[in-house]
Amino acid sequence: MLTAGMIGILVTMSMALLRCVLGPTPYDRILATNMFGTKTVLLIAVAGYYFGRPEWLDLAIVYALMNFIGTIAVMRFSRYGTLATDDQAKV
């Protein structure tokens, strides 16, 4: 059953990768990349359970945090053109 779940995750990862390449807008590409990262976290967690390696869950959590921070940084950069924008100065 876990093997089927891992195959399903790989299929959704390939669809996210396809959307990342063919996305009509940059925001679609960014969100598809975020989804790919989220599915990677899920795959690491399921594979860790499948192979009896619970320490892989720690790696999955670290990867999830990096994926989240990276997505926020890319979205901010695509909106403002820089990561060092002070929003309070614009008000």
Helices and strands as residue ranges (DSSP letters): H 2-22, H 26-50, H 56-80, H 87-90
